[in-house]
Amino acid sequence: MKKLIPNRTSMTLCIIGLLCLLTYASIGSHIDEDGILIEPFGLIPLFWVFEILAITAYVVQLIKGFNERY
C-alpha cells in the first residue's frame, strides 16, 4: 500500500497537466475586433510544469524504491 501513494502523486500531476492542455484546446483562440489575439496562453506553461513535476516525482520514487531494495 505504501507504493501506491507516490504513483498516485505522479498520476495526479500528469492528469492535471493533461486537463490544462485539454482546457487550452477546448477554449481555443480568436482575434478580437481590434486585431488582438485572445488565447489562454497561461495553460501551456502550466501543462509543462505539471508534466515535469509528474516525471520528477516518478523518478524520485523509482530511485527511492531501488535504494530500499538493495
mmCIF file as Biopython writes it, N, C-alpha, C and O atoms, coordinates in Angstrom:
data_model
#
loop_
_atom_site.group_PDB
_atom_site.id
_atom_site.type_symbol
_atom_site.label_atom_id
_atom_site.label_alt_id
_atom_site.label_comp_id
_atom_site.label_asym_id
_atom_site.label_entity_id
_atom_site.label_seq_id
_atom_site.pdbx_PDB_ins_code
_atom_site.Cartn_x
_atom_site.Cartn_y
_atom_site.Cartn_z
_atom_site.occupancy
_atom_site.B_iso_or_equiv
_atom_site.auth_seq_id
_atom_site.auth_asym_id
_atom_site.pdbx_PDB_model_num
ATOM 1   N N  . MET A ? 1  ? 0.818   -1.190 0.000   1.0 0.0 1  A 1 
ATOM 2   C CA . MET A ? 1  ? 0.000   0.000  0.000   1.0 0.0 1  A 1 
ATOM 3   C C  . MET A ? 1  ? 0.864   1.259  0.000   1.0 0.0 1  A 1 
ATOM 4   O O  . MET A ? 1  ? 0.435   2.320  -0.451  1.0 0.0 1  A 1 
ATOM 5   N N  . LYS A ? 2  ? 2.080   1.126  0.509   1.0 0.0 2  A 1 
ATOM 6   C CA . LYS A ? 2  ? 2.967   2.275  0.578   1.0 0.0 2  A 1 
ATOM 7   C C  . LYS A ? 2  ? 3.402   2.739  -0.812  1.0 0.0 2  A 1 
ATOM 8   O O  . LYS A ? 2  ? 3.636   3.931  -1.013  1.0 0.0 2  A 1 
ATOM 9   N N  . LYS A ? 3  ? 3.514   1.824  -1.772  1.0 0.0 3  A 1 
ATOM 10  C CA . LYS A ? 3  ? 3.975   2.182  -3.099  1.0 0.0 3  A 1 
ATOM 11  C C  . LYS A ? 3  ? 2.899   2.866  -3.934  1.0 0.0 3  A 1 
ATOM 12  O O  . LYS A ? 3  ? 3.224   3.489  -4.945  1.0 0.0 3  A 1 
ATOM 13  N N  . LEU A ? 4  ? 1.646   2.772  -3.552  1.0 0.0 4  A 1 
ATOM 14  C CA . LEU A ? 4  ? 0.587   3.390  -4.336  1.0 0.0 4  A 1 
ATOM 15  C C  . LEU A ? 4  ? 0.569   4.903  -4.194  1.0 0.0 4  A 1 
ATOM 16  O O  . LEU A ? 4  ? 0.175   5.597  -5.132  1.0 0.0 4  A 1 
ATOM 17  N N  . ILE A ? 5  ? 0.978   5.427  -3.064  1.0 0.0 5  A 1 
ATOM 18  C CA . ILE A ? 5  ? 0.906   6.862  -2.819  1.0 0.0 5  A 1 
ATOM 19  C C  . ILE A ? 5  ? 1.802   7.654  -3.784  1.0 0.0 5  A 1 
ATOM 20  O O  . ILE A ? 5  ? 1.325   8.639  -4.349  1.0 0.0 5  A 1 
ATOM 21  N N  . PRO A ? 6  ? 3.065   7.282  -4.004  1.0 0.0 6  A 1 
ATOM 22  C CA . PRO A ? 6  ? 3.876   8.036  -4.966  1.0 0.0 6  A 1 
ATOM 23  C C  . PRO A ? 6  ? 3.323   7.930  -6.383  1.0 0.0 6  A 1 
ATOM 24  O O  . PRO A ? 6  ? 3.365   8.900  -7.139  1.0 0.0 6  A 1 
ATOM 25  N N  . ASN A ? 7  ? 2.809   6.765  -6.744  1.0 0.0 7  A 1 
ATOM 26  C CA . ASN A ? 7  ? 2.250   6.625  -8.075  1.0 0.0 7  A 1 
ATOM 27  C C  . ASN A ? 7  ? 1.001   7.484  -8.226  1.0 0.0 7  A 1 
ATOM 28  O O  . ASN A ? 7  ? 0.746   8.029  -9.300  1.0 0.0 7  A 1 
ATOM 29  N N  . ARG A ? 8  ? 0.224   7.606  -7.156  1.0 0.0 8  A 1 
ATOM 30  C CA . ARG A ? 8  ? -0.945  8.483  -7.203  1.0 0.0 8  A 1 
ATOM 31  C C  . ARG A ? 8  ? -0.517  9.930  -7.381  1.0 0.0 8  A 1 
ATOM 32  O O  . ARG A ? 8  ? -1.163  10.691 -8.102  1.0 0.0 8  A 1 
ATOM 33  N N  . THR A ? 9  ? 0.558   10.302 -6.733  1.0 0.0 9  A 1 
ATOM 34  C CA . THR A ? 9  ? 1.036   11.680 -6.850  1.0 0.0 9  A 1 
ATOM 35  C C  . THR A ? 9  ? 1.457   11.986 -8.280  1.0 0.0 9  A 1 
ATOM 36  O O  . THR A ? 9  ? 1.052   13.006 -8.839  1.0 0.0 9  A 1 
ATOM 37  N N  . SER A ? 10 ? 2.250   11.133 -8.869  1.0 0.0 10 A 1 
ATOM 38  C CA . SER A ? 10 ? 2.707   11.394 -10.230 1.0 0.0 10 A 1 
ATOM 39  C C  . SER A ? 10 ? 1.556   11.291 -11.222 1.0 0.0 10 A 1 
ATOM 40  O O  . SER A ? 10 ? 1.506   12.054 -12.187 1.0 0.0 10 A 1 
ATOM 41  N N  . MET A ? 11 ? 0.641   10.372 -11.006 1.0 0.0 11 A 1 
ATOM 42  C CA . MET A ? 11 ? -0.504  10.250 -11.907 1.0 0.0 11 A 1 
ATOM 43  C C  . MET A ? 11 ? -1.433  11.463 -11.775 1.0 0.0 11 A 1 
ATOM 44  O O  . MET A ? 11 ? -1.973  11.939 -12.774 1.0 0.0 11 A 1 
ATOM 45  N N  . THR A ? 12 ? -1.618  11.957 -10.559 1.0 0.0 12 A 1 
ATOM 46  C CA . THR A ? 12 ? -2.465  13.131 -10.353 1.0 0.0 12 A 1 
ATOM 47  C C  . THR A ? 12 ? -1.866  14.351 -11.038 1.0 0.0 12 A 1 
ATOM 48  O O  . THR A ? 12 ? -2.580  15.117 -11.685 1.0 0.0 12 A 1 
ATOM 49  N N  . LEU A ? 13 ? -0.561  14.533 -10.899 1.0 0.0 13 A 1 
ATOM 50  C CA . LEU A ? 13 ? 0.098   15.654 -11.566 1.0 0.0 13 A 1 
ATOM 51  C C  . LEU A ? 13 ? 0.000   15.535 -13.083 1.0 0.0 13 A 1 
ATOM 52  O O  . LEU A ? 13 ? -0.195  16.530 -13.780 1.0 0.0 13 A 1 
ATOM 53  N N  . CYS A ? 14 ? 0.135   14.327 -13.583 1.0 0.0 14 A 1 
ATOM 54  C CA . CYS A ? 14 ? 0.032   14.096 -15.022 1.0 0.0 14 A 1 
ATOM 55  C C  . CYS A ? 14 ? -1.381  14.402 -15.521 1.0 0.0 14 A 1 
ATOM 56  O O  . CYS A ? 14 ? -1.549  15.020 -16.572 1.0 0.0 14 A 1 
ATOM 57  N N  . ILE A ? 15 ? -2.381  13.974 -14.779 1.0 0.0 15 A 1 
ATOM 58  C CA . ILE A ? 15 ? -3.768  14.214 -15.175 1.0 0.0 15 A 1 
ATOM 59  C C  . ILE A ? 15 ? -4.089  15.708 -15.133 1.0 0.0 15 A 1 
ATOM 60  O O  . ILE A ? 15 ? -4.774  16.217 -16.020 1.0 0.0 15 A 1 
ATOM 61  N N  . ILE A ? 16 ? -3.605  16.413 -14.115 1.0 0.0 16 A 1 
ATOM 62  C CA . ILE A ? 16 ? -3.832  17.860 -14.039 1.0 0.0 16 A 1 
ATOM 63  C C  . ILE A ? 16 ? -3.185  18.557 -15.243 1.0 0.0 16 A 1 
ATOM 64  O O  . ILE A ? 16 ? -3.764  19.478 -15.820 1.0 0.0 16 A 1 
ATOM 65  N N  . GLY A ? 17 ? -1.989  18.112 -15.610 1.0 0.0 17 A 1 
ATOM 66  C CA . GLY A ? 17 ? -1.330  18.686 -16.784 1.0 0.0 17 A 1 
ATOM 67  C C  . GLY A ? 17 ? -2.114  18.445 -18.055 1.0 0.0 17 A 1 
ATOM 68  O O  . GLY A ? 17 ? -2.256  19.342 -18.887 1.0 0.0 17 A 1 
ATOM 69  N N  . LEU A ? 18 ? -2.621  17.239 -18.204 1.0 0.0 18 A 1 
ATOM 70  C CA . LEU A ? 18 ? -3.417  16.934 -19.390 1.0 0.0 18 A 1 
ATOM 71  C C  . LEU A ? 18 ? -4.733  17.716 -19.406 1.0 0.0 18 A 1 
ATOM 72  O O  . LEU A ? 18 ? -5.220  18.101 -20.469 1.0 0.0 18 A 1 
ATOM 73  N N  . LEU A ? 19 ? -5.300  17.944 -18.230 1.0 0.0 19 A 1 
ATOM 74  C CA . LEU A ? 19 ? -6.514  18.764 -18.161 1.0 0.0 19 A 1 
ATOM 75  C C  . LEU A ? 19 ? -6.233  20.207 -18.586 1.0 0.0 19 A 1 
ATOM 76  O O  . LEU A ? 19 ? -7.074  20.848 -19.216 1.0 0.0 19 A 1 
ATOM 77  N N  . CYS A ? 20 ? -5.050  20.713 -18.241 1.0 0.0 20 A 1 
ATOM 78  C CA . CYS A ? 20 ? -4.668  22.046 -18.705 1.0 0.0 20 A 1 
ATOM 79  C C  . CYS A ? 20 ? -4.585  22.090 -20.227 1.0 0.0 20 A 1 
ATOM 80  O O  . CYS A ? 20 ? -5.039  23.048 -20.853 1.0 0.0 20 A 1 
ATOM 81  N N  . LEU A ? 21 ? -4.010  21.062 -20.811 1.0 0.0 21 A 1 
ATOM 82  C CA . LEU A ? 21 ? -3.880  21.007 -22.265 1.0 0.0 21 A 1 
ATOM 83  C C  . LEU A ? 21 ? -5.241  20.871 -22.937 1.0 0.0 21 A 1 
ATOM 84  O O  . LEU A ? 21 ? -5.506  21.530 -23.943 1.0 0.0 21 A 1 
ATOM 85  N N  . LEU A ? 22 ? -6.100  20.026 -22.391 1.0 0.0 22 A 1 
ATOM 86  C CA . LEU A ? 22 ? -7.438  19.869 -22.953 1.0 0.0 22 A 1 
ATOM 87  C C  . LEU A ? 22 ? -8.270  21.145 -22.808 1.0 0.0 22 A 1 
ATOM 88  O O  . LEU A ? 22 ? -9.052  21.487 -23.695 1.0 0.0 22 A 1 
ATOM 89  N N  . THR A ? 23 ? -8.097  21.839 -21.691 1.0 0.0 23 A 1 
ATOM 90  C CA . THR A ? 23 ? -8.807  23.105 -21.493 1.0 0.0 23 A 1 
ATOM 91  C C  . THR A ? 23 ? -8.335  24.137 -22.503 1.0 0.0 23 A 1 
ATOM 92  O O  . THR A ? 23 ? -9.142  24.886 -23.053 1.0 0.0 23 A 1 
ATOM 93  N N  . TYR A ? 24 ? -7.042  24.179 -22.748 1.0 0.0 24 A 1 
ATOM 94  C CA . TYR A ? 24 ? -6.494  25.107 -23.740 1.0 0.0 24 A 1 
ATOM 95  C C  . TYR A ? 24 ? -7.070  24.814 -25.119 1.0 0.0 24 A 1 
ATOM 96  O O  . TYR A ? 24 ? -7.438  25.728 -25.857 1.0 0.0 24 A 1 
ATOM 97  N N  . ALA A ? 25 ? -7.144  23.533 -25.457 1.0 0.0 25 A 1 
ATOM 98  C CA . ALA A ? 25 ? -7.667  23.159 -26.773 1.0 0.0 25 A 1 
ATOM 99  C C  . ALA A ? 25 ? -9.167  23.429 -26.883 1.0 0.0 25 A 1 
ATOM 100 O O  . ALA A ? 25 ? -9.649  23.816 -27.947 1.0 0.0 25 A 1 
ATOM 101 N N  . SER A ? 26 ? -9.899  23.228 -25.799 1.0 0.0 26 A 1 
ATOM 102 C CA . SER A ? 26 ? -11.345 23.424 -25.873 1.0 0.0 26 A 1 
ATOM 103 C C  . SER A ? 26 ? -11.734 24.903 -25.880 1.0 0.0 26 A 1 
ATOM 104 O O  . SER A ? 26 ? -12.720 25.276 -26.515 1.0 0.0 26 A 1 
ATOM 105 N N  . ILE A ? 27 ? -10.973 25.748 -25.182 1.0 0.0 27 A 1 
ATOM 106 C CA . ILE A ? 27 ? -11.278 27.183 -25.186 1.0 0.0 27 A 1 
ATOM 107 C C  . ILE A ? 27 ? -10.951 27.779 -26.552 1.0 0.0 27 A 1 
ATOM 108 O O  . ILE A ? 27 ? -11.714 28.584 -27.086 1.0 0.0 27 A 1 
ATOM 109 N N  . GLY A ? 28 ? -9.827  27.381 -27.102 1.0 0.0 28 A 1 
ATOM 110 C CA . GLY A ? 28 ? -9.429  27.897 -28.407 1.0 0.0 28 A 1 
ATOM 111 C C  . GLY A ? 28 ? -8.947  29.328 -28.341 1.0 0.0 28 A 1 
ATOM 112 O O  . GLY A ? 28 ? -8.792  29.906 -27.265 1.0 0.0 28 A 1 
ATOM 113 N N  . SER A ? 29 ? -8.713  29.890 -29.517 1.0 0.0 29 A 1 
ATOM 114 C CA . SER A ? 29 ? -8.248  31.278 -29.589 1.0 0.0 29 A 1 
ATOM 115 C C  . SER A ? 29 ? -9.037  31.996 -30.678 1.0 0.0 29 A 1 
ATOM 116 O O  . SER A ? 29 ? -9.561  31.381 -31.606 1.0 0.0 29 A 1 
ATOM 117 N N  . HIS A ? 30 ? -9.101  33.289 -30.537 1.0 0.0 30 A 1 
ATOM 118 C CA . HIS A ? 30 ? -9.786  34.095 -31.541 1.0 0.0 30 A 1 
ATOM 119 C C  . HIS A ? 30 ? -9.140  35.477 -31.599 1.0 0.0 30 A 1 
ATOM 120 O O  . HIS A ? 30 ? -8.398  35.884 -30.704 1.0 0.0 30 A 1 
ATOM 121 N N  . ILE A ? 31 ? -9.445  36.169 -32.667 1.0 0.0 31 A 1 
ATOM 122 C CA . ILE A ? 31 ? -8.908  37.514 -32.850 1.0 0.0 31 A 1 
ATOM 123 C C  . ILE A ? 31 ? -10.006 38.511 -32.498 1.0 0.0 31 A 1 
ATOM 124 O O  . ILE A ? 31 ? -11.127 38.436 -33.003 1.0 0.0 31 A 1 
ATOM 125 N N  . ASP A ? 32 ? -9.655  39.443 -31.620 1.0 0.0 32 A 1 
ATOM 126 C CA . ASP A ? 32 ? -10.573 40.473 -31.167 1.0 0.0 32 A 1 
ATOM 127 C C  . ASP A ? 32 ? -10.866 41.437 -32.318 1.0 0.0 32 A 1 
ATOM 128 O O  . ASP A ? 32 ? -10.168 41.429 -33.332 1.0 0.0 32 A 1 
ATOM 129 N N  . GLU A ? 33 ? -11.895 42.262 -32.160 1.0 0.0 33 A 1 
ATOM 130 C CA . GLU A ? 33 ? -12.232 43.223 -33.223 1.0 0.0 33 A 1 
ATOM 131 C C  . GLU A ? 33 ? -11.146 44.276 -33.395 1.0 0.0 33 A 1 
ATOM 132 O O  . GLU A ? 33 ? -11.095 44.955 -34.421 1.0 0.0 33 A 1 
ATOM 133 N N  . ASP A ? 34 ? -10.275 44.414 -32.396 1.0 0.0 34 A 1 
ATOM 134 C CA . ASP A ? 34 ? -9.148  45.348 -32.521 1.0 0.0 34 A 1 
ATOM 135 C C  . ASP A ? 34 ? -7.921  44.695 -33.147 1.0 0.0 34 A 1 
ATOM 136 O O  . ASP A ? 34 ? -6.895  45.354 -33.318 1.0 0.0 34 A 1 
ATOM 137 N N  . GLY A ? 35 ? -8.008  43.420 -33.490 1.0 0.0 35 A 1 
ATOM 138 C CA . GLY A ? 35 ? -6.890  42.712 -34.096 1.0 0.0 35 A 1 
ATOM 139 C C  . GLY A ? 35 ? -5.951  42.079 -33.086 1.0 0.0 35 A 1 
ATOM 140 O O  . GLY A ? 35 ? -4.820  41.734 -33.428 1.0 0.0 35 A 1 
ATOM 141 N N  . ILE A ? 36 ? -6.399  41.921 -31.848 1.0 0.0 36 A 1 
ATOM 142 C CA . ILE A ? 36 ? -5.565  41.342 -30.799 1.0 0.0 36 A 1 
ATOM 143 C C  . ILE A ? 36 ? -5.930  39.861 -30.645 1.0 0.0 36 A 1 
ATOM 144 O O  . ILE A ? 36 ? -7.106  39.504 -30.576 1.0 0.0 36 A 1 
ATOM 145 N N  . LEU A ? 37 ? -4.921  39.026 -30.593 1.0 0.0 37 A 1 
ATOM 146 C CA . LEU A ? 37 ? -5.134  37.594 -30.419 1.0 0.0 37 A 1 
ATOM 147 C C  . LEU A ? 37 ? -5.496  37.303 -28.965 1.0 0.0 37 A 1 
ATOM 148 O O  . LEU A ? 37 ? -4.760  37.677 -28.051 1.0 0.0 37 A 1 
ATOM 149 N N  . ILE A ? 38 ? -6.608  36.649 -28.758 1.0 0.0 38 A 1 
ATOM 150 C CA . ILE A ? 38 ? -7.074  36.283 -27.424 1.0 0.0 38 A 1 
ATOM 151 C C  . ILE A ? 38 ? -6.969  34.767 -27.300 1.0 0.0 38 A 1 
ATOM 152 O O  . ILE A ? 38 ? -7.633  34.025 -28.023 1.0 0.0 38 A 1 
ATOM 153 N N  . GLU A ? 39 ? -6.126  34.320 -26.376 1.0 0.0 39 A 1 
ATOM 154 C CA . GLU A ? 39 ? -5.975  32.887 -26.135 1.0 0.0 39 A 1 
ATOM 155 C C  . GLU A ? 39 ? -5.541  32.663 -24.693 1.0 0.0 39 A 1 
ATOM 156 O O  . GLU A ? 39 ? -4.919  33.539 -24.092 1.0 0.0 39 A 1 
ATOM 157 N N  . PRO A ? 40 ? -5.858  31.504 -24.131 1.0 0.0 40 A 1 
ATOM 158 C CA . PRO A ? 40 ? -5.449  31.191 -22.751 1.0 0.0 40 A 1 
ATOM 159 C C  . PRO A ? 40 ? -4.010  30.672 -22.725 1.0 0.0 40 A 1 
ATOM 160 O O  . PRO A ? 40 ? -3.772  29.500 -22.435 1.0 0.0 40 A 1 
ATOM 161 N N  . PHE A ? 41 ? -3.061  31.549 -23.028 1.0 0.0 41 A 1 
ATOM 162 C CA . PHE A ? 41 ? -1.659  31.148 -23.169 1.0 0.0 41 A 1 
ATOM 163 C C  . PHE A ? 41 ? -1.075  30.575 -21.887 1.0 0.0 41 A 1 
ATOM 164 O O  . PHE A ? 41 ? -0.172  29.740 -21.943 1.0 0.0 41 A 1 
ATOM 165 N N  . GLY A ? 42 ? -1.570  31.003 -20.737 1.0 0.0 42 A 1 
ATOM 166 C CA . GLY A ? 42 ? -1.014  30.549 -19.464 1.0 0.0 42 A 1 
ATOM 167 C C  . GLY A ? 42 ? -1.176  29.061 -19.222 1.0 0.0 42 A 1 
ATOM 168 O O  . GLY A ? 42 ? -0.468  28.494 -18.390 1.0 0.0 42 A 1 
ATOM 169 N N  . LEU A ? 43 ? -2.092  28.415 -19.932 1.0 0.0 43 A 1 
ATOM 170 C CA . LEU A ? 43 ? -2.302  26.981 -19.731 1.0 0.0 43 A 1 
ATOM 171 C C  . LEU A ? 43 ? -1.189  26.125 -20.355 1.0 0.0 43 A 1 
ATOM 172 O O  . LEU A ? 43 ? -0.970  24.990 -19.932 1.0 0.0 43 A 1 
ATOM 173 N N  . ILE A ? 44 ? -0.498  26.660 -21.346 1.0 0.0 44 A 1 
ATOM 174 C CA . ILE A ? 44 ? 0.583   25.887 -21.973 1.0 0.0 44 A 1 
ATOM 175 C C  . ILE A ? 44 ? 1.757   25.694 -21.010 1.0 0.0 44 A 1 
ATOM 176 O O  . ILE A ? 44 ? 2.201   24.560 -20.834 1.0 0.0 44 A 1 
ATOM 177 N N  . PRO A ? 45 ? 2.277   26.751 -20.378 1.0 0.0 45 A 1 
ATOM 178 C CA . PRO A ? 45 ? 3.355   26.527 -19.406 1.0 0.0 45 A 1 
ATOM 179 C C  . PRO A ? 45 ? 2.907   25.704 -18.203 1.0 0.0 45 A 1 
ATOM 180 O O  . PRO A ? 45 ? 3.694   24.935 -17.651 1.0 0.0 45 A 1 
ATOM 181 N N  . LEU A ? 46 ? 1.643   25.862 -17.790 1.0 0.0 46 A 1 
ATOM 182 C CA . LEU A ? 46 ? 1.143   25.049 -16.683 1.0 0.0 46 A 1 
ATOM 183 C C  . LEU A ? 46 ? 1.155   23.570 -17.039 1.0 0.0 46 A 1 
ATOM 184 O O  . LEU A ? 46 ? 1.480   22.726 -16.204 1.0 0.0 46 A 1 
ATOM 185 N N  . PHE A ? 47 ? 0.800   23.259 -18.285 1.0 0.0 47 A 1 
ATOM 186 C CA . PHE A ? 47 ? 0.860   21.868 -18.744 1.0 0.0 47 A 1 
ATOM 187 C C  . PHE A ? 47 ? 2.267   21.325 -18.583 1.0 0.0 47 A 1 
ATOM 188 O O  . PHE A ? 47 ? 2.453   20.236 -18.040 1.0 0.0 47 A 1 
ATOM 189 N N  . TRP A ? 48 ? 3.261   22.073 -19.050 1.0 0.0 48 A 1 
ATOM 190 C CA . TRP A ? 48 ? 4.640   21.592 -18.980 1.0 0.0 48 A 1 
ATOM 191 C C  . TRP A ? 48 ? 5.142   21.501 -17.548 1.0 0.0 48 A 1 
ATOM 192 O O  . TRP A ? 48 ? 5.886   20.579 -17.214 1.0 0.0 48 A 1 
ATOM 193 N N  . VAL A ? 49 ? 4.750   22.438 -16.702 1.0 0.0 49 A 1 
ATOM 194 C CA . VAL A ? 49 ? 5.165   22.395 -15.294 1.0 0.0 49 A 1 
ATOM 195 C C  . VAL A ? 49 ? 4.630   21.137 -14.622 1.0 0.0 49 A 1 
ATOM 196 O O  . VAL A ? 49 ? 5.372   20.436 -13.934 1.0 0.0 49 A 1 
ATOM 197 N N  . PHE A ? 50 ? 3.337   20.846 -14.817 1.0 0.0 50 A 1 
ATOM 198 C CA . PHE A ? 50 ? 2.757   19.672 -14.191 1.0 0.0 50 A 1 
ATOM 199 C C  . PHE A ? 50 ? 3.337   18.371 -14.749 1.0 0.0 50 A 1 
ATOM 200 O O  . PHE A ? 50 ? 3.516   17.407 -14.005 1.0 0.0 50 A 1 
ATOM 201 N N  . GLU A ? 51 ? 3.629   18.335 -16.040 1.0 0.0 51 A 1 
ATOM 202 C CA . GLU A ? 51 ? 4.211   17.130 -16.615 1.0 0.0 51 A 1 
ATOM 203 C C  . GLU A ? 51 ? 5.645   16.911 -16.114 1.0 0.0 51 A 1 
ATOM 204 O O  . GLU A ? 51 ? 6.029   15.777 -15.828 1.0 0.0 51 A 1 
ATOM 205 N N  . ILE A ? 52 ? 6.426   17.967 -16.008 1.0 0.0 52 A 1 
ATOM 206 C CA . ILE A ? 52 ? 7.794   17.836 -15.486 1.0 0.0 52 A 1 
ATOM 207 C C  . ILE A ? 52 ? 7.769   17.429 -14.020 1.0 0.0 52 A 1 
ATOM 208 O O  . ILE A ? 52 ? 8.588   16.619 -13.586 1.0 0.0 52 A 1 
ATOM 209 N N  . LEU A ? 53 ? 6.836   17.985 -13.256 1.0 0.0 53 A 1 
ATOM 210 C CA . LEU A ? 53 ? 6.701   17.578 -11.856 1.0 0.0 53 A 1 
ATOM 211 C C  . LEU A ? 53 ? 6.283   16.114 -11.742 1.0 0.0 53 A 1 
ATOM 212 O O  . LEU A ? 53 ? 6.763   15.405 -10.857 1.0 0.0 53 A 1 
ATOM 213 N N  . ALA A ? 54 ? 5.408   15.658 -12.614 1.0 0.0 54 A 1 
ATOM 214 C CA . ALA A ? 54 ? 4.972   14.258 -12.589 1.0 0.0 54 A 1 
ATOM 215 C C  . ALA A ? 54 ? 6.142   13.323 -12.897 1.0 0.0 54 A 1 
ATOM 216 O O  . ALA A ? 54 ? 6.318   12.302 -12.232 1.0 0.0 54 A 1 
ATOM 217 N N  . ILE A ? 55 ? 6.929   13.670 -13.894 1.0 0.0 55 A 1 
ATOM 218 C CA . ILE A ? 55 ? 8.080   12.838 -14.245 1.0 0.0 55 A 1 
ATOM 219 C C  . ILE A ? 55 ? 9.102   12.847 -13.116 1.0 0.0 55 A 1 
ATOM 220 O O  . ILE A ? 55 ? 9.668   11.807 -12.780 1.0 0.0 55 A 1 
ATOM 221 N N  . THR A ? 56 ? 9.337   14.012 -12.533 1.0 0.0 56 A 1 
ATOM 222 C CA . THR A ? 56 ? 10.290  14.121 -11.431 1.0 0.0 56 A 1 
ATOM 223 C C  . THR A ? 56 ? 9.833   13.301 -10.226 1.0 0.0 56 A 1 
ATOM 224 O O  . THR A ? 56 ? 10.634  12.588 -9.622  1.0 0.0 56 A 1 
ATOM 225 N N  . ALA A ? 57 ? 8.557   13.398 -9.876  1.0 0.0 57 A 1 
ATOM 226 C CA . ALA A ? 57 ? 8.038   12.627 -8.749  1.0 0.0 57 A 1 
ATOM 227 C C  . ALA A ? 57 ? 8.159   11.131 -9.001  1.0 0.0 57 A 1 
ATOM 228 O O  . ALA A ? 57 ? 8.481   10.370 -8.089  1.0 0.0 57 A 1 
ATOM 229 N N  . TYR A ? 58 ? 7.904   10.713 -10.222 1.0 0.0 58 A 1 
ATOM 230 C CA . TYR A ? 58 ? 8.004   9.297  -10.556 1.0 0.0 58 A 1 
ATOM 231 C C  . TYR A ? 58 ? 9.452   8.807  -10.475 1.0 0.0 58 A 1 
ATOM 232 O O  . TYR A ? 58 ? 9.715   7.730  -9.940  1.0 0.0 58 A 1 
ATOM 233 N N  . VAL A ? 59 ? 10.377  9.588  -11.001 1.0 0.0 59 A 1 
ATOM 234 C CA . VAL A ? 59 ? 11.787  9.190  -10.988 1.0 0.0 59 A 1 
ATOM 235 C C  . VAL A ? 59 ? 12.326  9.158  -9.565  1.0 0.0 59 A 1 
ATOM 236 O O  . VAL A ? 59 ? 13.080  8.251  -9.211  1.0 0.0 59 A 1 
ATOM 237 N N  . VAL A ? 60 ? 11.952  10.130 -8.749  1.0 0.0 60 A 1 
ATOM 238 C CA . VAL A ? 60 ? 12.411  10.156 -7.356  1.0 0.0 60 A 1 
ATOM 239 C C  . VAL A ? 60 ? 11.918  8.923  -6.611  1.0 0.0 60 A 1 
ATOM 240 O O  . VAL A ? 60 ? 12.686  8.294  -5.883  1.0 0.0 60 A 1 
ATOM 241 N N  . GLN A ? 61 ? 10.661  8.574  -6.784  1.0 0.0 61 A 1 
ATOM 242 C CA . GLN A ? 61 ? 10.131  7.394  -6.102  1.0 0.0 61 A 1 
ATOM 243 C C  . GLN A ? 61 ? 10.732  6.109  -6.659  1.0 0.0 61 A 1 
ATOM 244 O O  . GLN A ? 61 ? 10.907  5.139  -5.921  1.0 0.0 61 A 1 
ATOM 245 N N  . LEU A ? 62 ? 11.047  6.090  -7.937  1.0 0.0 62 A 1 
ATOM 246 C CA . LEU A ? 62 ? 11.708  4.931  -8.529  1.0 0.0 62 A 1 
ATOM 247 C C  . LEU A ? 62 ? 13.092  4.750  -7.933  1.0 0.0 62 A 1 
ATOM 248 O O  . LEU A ? 62 ? 13.488  3.625  -7.628  1.0 0.0 62 A 1 
ATOM 249 N N  . ILE A ? 63 ? 13.830  5.829  -7.763  1.0 0.0 63 A 1 
ATOM 250 C CA . ILE A ? 63 ? 15.169  5.768  -7.170  1.0 0.0 63 A 1 
ATOM 251 C C  . ILE A ? 63 ? 15.083  5.355  -5.696  1.0 0.0 63 A 1 
ATOM 252 O O  . ILE A ? 63 ? 15.878  4.539  -5.229  1.0 0.0 63 A 1 
ATOM 253 N N  . LYS A ? 64 ? 14.114  5.921  -4.966  1.0 0.0 64 A 1 
ATOM 254 C CA . LYS A ? 64 ? 13.951  5.540  -3.560  1.0 0.0 64 A 1 
ATOM 255 C C  . LYS A ? 64 ? 13.610  4.069  -3.432  1.0 0.0 64 A 1 
ATOM 256 O O  . LYS A ? 64 ? 14.144  3.382  -2.560  1.0 0.0 64 A 1 
ATOM 257 N N  . GLY A ? 65 ? 12.737  3.581  -4.281  1.0 0.0 65 A 1 
ATOM 258 C CA . GLY A ? 65 ? 12.382  2.160  -4.239  1.0 0.0 65 A 1 
ATOM 259 C C  . GLY A ? 65 ? 13.551  1.266  -4.593  1.0 0.0 65 A 1 
ATOM 260 O O  . GLY A ? 65 ? 13.709  0.186  -4.024  1.0 0.0 65 A 1 
ATOM 261 N N  . PHE A ? 66 ? 14.369  1.712  -5.531  1.0 0.0 66 A 1 
ATOM 262 C CA . PHE A ? 66 ? 15.548  0.941  -5.917  1.0 0.0 66 A 1 
ATOM 263 C C  . PHE A ? 66 ? 16.550  0.905  -4.770  1.0 0.0 66 A 1 
ATOM 264 O O  . PHE A ? 66 ? 17.155  -0.137 -4.520  1.0 0.0 66 A 1 
ATOM 265 N N  . ASN A ? 67 ? 16.739  2.022  -4.066  1.0 0.0 67 A 1 
ATOM 266 C CA . ASN A ? 67 ? 17.686  2.073  -2.953  1.0 0.0 67 A 1 
ATOM 267 C C  . ASN A ? 67 ? 17.208  1.274  -1.763  1.0 0.0 67 A 1 
ATOM 268 O O  . ASN A ? 67 ? 18.033  0.737  -1.023  1.0 0.0 67 A 1 
ATOM 269 N N  . GLU A ? 68 ? 15.899  1.171  -1.546  1.0 0.0 68 A 1 
ATOM 270 C CA . GLU A ? 68 ? 15.367  0.395  -0.431  1.0 0.0 68 A 1 
ATOM 271 C C  . GLU A ? 68 ? 15.543  -1.103 -0.651  1.0 0.0 68 A 1 
ATOM 272 O O  . GLU A ? 68 ? 15.690  -1.862 0.306   1.0 0.0 68 A 1 
ATOM 273 N N  . ARG A ? 69 ? 15.530  -1.523 -1.901  1.0 0.0 69 A 1 
ATOM 274 C CA . ARG A ? 69 ? 15.679  -2.955 -2.204  1.0 0.0 69 A 1 
ATOM 275 C C  . ARG A ? 69 ? 17.103  -3.445 -1.978  1.0 0.0 69 A 1 
ATOM 276 O O  . ARG A ? 69 ? 17.323  -4.573 -1.535  1.0 0.0 69 A 1 
ATOM 277 N N  . TYR A ? 70 ? 18.071  -2.580 -2.291  1.0 0.0 70 A 1 
ATOM 278 C CA . TYR A ? 70 ? 19.471  -3.026 -2.238  1.0 0.0 70 A 1 
ATOM 279 C C  . TYR A ? 70 ? 20.256  -2.321 -1.203  1.0 0.0 70 A 1 
ATOM 280 O O  . TYR A ? 70 ? 21.446  -2.589 -1.042  1.0 0.0 70 A 1 
#
